[in-house]
Amino acid sequence: MSQPPLRKISYYDEFKCRSSECPDNCCHGWVIPLDEDILKRISGEKGLYGFWLRSTVHGKYQKIFSPLSIRCPHLTREGLCGIQKRKGESYIADVCREYPKIRMNYGPLAEYFLDLSCVHAAFLFLHHYDDEELLVQGGDEELPGTYGNNEDRDHFKRLYEHRANMVAELRRACRVSAEELNDSLCAYAGREWRVQNQLLIKGKSDLWESDEAEDIGCDLFPLSIKQINEMMSTCFYEEWLKYSAPFLYKLCRMYYKAFDKLDYEKGAEELKRLFDSYIAVDERMVTLCGEYFVSVILRRYMMSFEDYSPYHHFKDAYLVLNLFGLFYALWYDKNGKPKKIEIARIMAAVEKRFFHNDNALKDVHAAVKAP
Ligand code: SF4
C-alpha cells in the first residue's frame, strides 16, 4: 500500500540539537516517559550499572525518569545524556531520541513539526514564522505508525479544511492589528465551542459548514487579569521551579512582583498598560503572537481527529499564547526589548511547563472558565 503524503513545517530539517551548548537543556523541567523497549533493555542490564539504571525508574503504571520533573538523573555534568554516552543512541528512550520532533501520521496524511518547548526549535520558529508556505512537501522517508485508530476520512477532511481556513484567517488578522487578532480568535472560539458540544454531546457534526460567529462574552488576547491570575494560581507555578526550571521561575516571579499587591481593578489597568505598550503598539509583535497561535494550532488541532474536541485544542493555543504574551511584556518592561534568543527562551519555557507536565495543562484548563 502506498504511503500517505508527508508535509513538514518549513524549518523541520534545519534542526540540530545544541546539546551541551543549549541554554535550557531539555533534560530539566519535565517528567520523562519511558517506552516498553527501553524498559526491557533496562531490566536486562547486568551489574551495578543495571542496578543504578533500575533505581532511577519511577511510576506505578507509566514508568518515568525524573518524577519531580527537576532534572534527568542521567544528565552528565557536561550537559550530555549519560545513557547515550555509555550505551549509544539506539539504547535511549523513544521520547529522548525523537524530541523535539513531532511526527504525526493521521492515516490520510502525515505531518512533521518541531516542539517549541525546545529552545532551539523556538529559535528556528522565530526565523521562519513569516514564511509564506508554512508546510512544505516532505520526501518519501519511512513514516511512524498511525496516530490513534480513527478511520473516518470525512471527519479528517472536514477538520483539515477547517484548520486550513482558520490558519489563513488568523494569519491575515495578525497582520492587521491586535484588535483584529482578538476578534478573529473570539469568532473562532465561539464556533469551536458549539461544534465540539454538538460532536460530543449530540454526536452530530453538521455545524462544521456554518460560518456563524457567536459572541463569547470576553476577550481572548489578552485574557482578563482575573483569568491570568487563575492560570498563575495553578500548579503552573510552583516554588520548586527554582530548581527545575529557573528561567521560568524568574518569569513567574516577575508576574507576582508586578501584580501581587494590586486588586483586580488596578491589575486590569497594569495588564492593559503592559499589553498596549509592548504588544499592541508593535506590528511585528502582533504578527508574531498570531503566528505563534497558528503554530500551536498546526501542532495540536488535528488531535481532535481522534478525540472530537476541537475547542479543547483551540483553548490550549490561546492559553499558552496569553502566558507567552504576558511574560514577553513583563520581560520588556523590566529588562528592555528582549533579544531573539530571549524570546525563544520565554516561548520554550512556557511550552515545556504547559504541555509537558500533565498536571499543569489540566489545572490551567480547569481554572480558566472561558468562554
Ligand atoms: S532543548 Fe533542544 S537544543 Fe536544547 S538540548 Fe534539548 S533538544 Fe537539544
Residues whose N, C-alpha, C, O or C-beta is under 5 A from the ligand:
A	BS01	SF4	C17 R18 S19 C22 D24 N25 C26 Y99 P100 C118 V119 H120
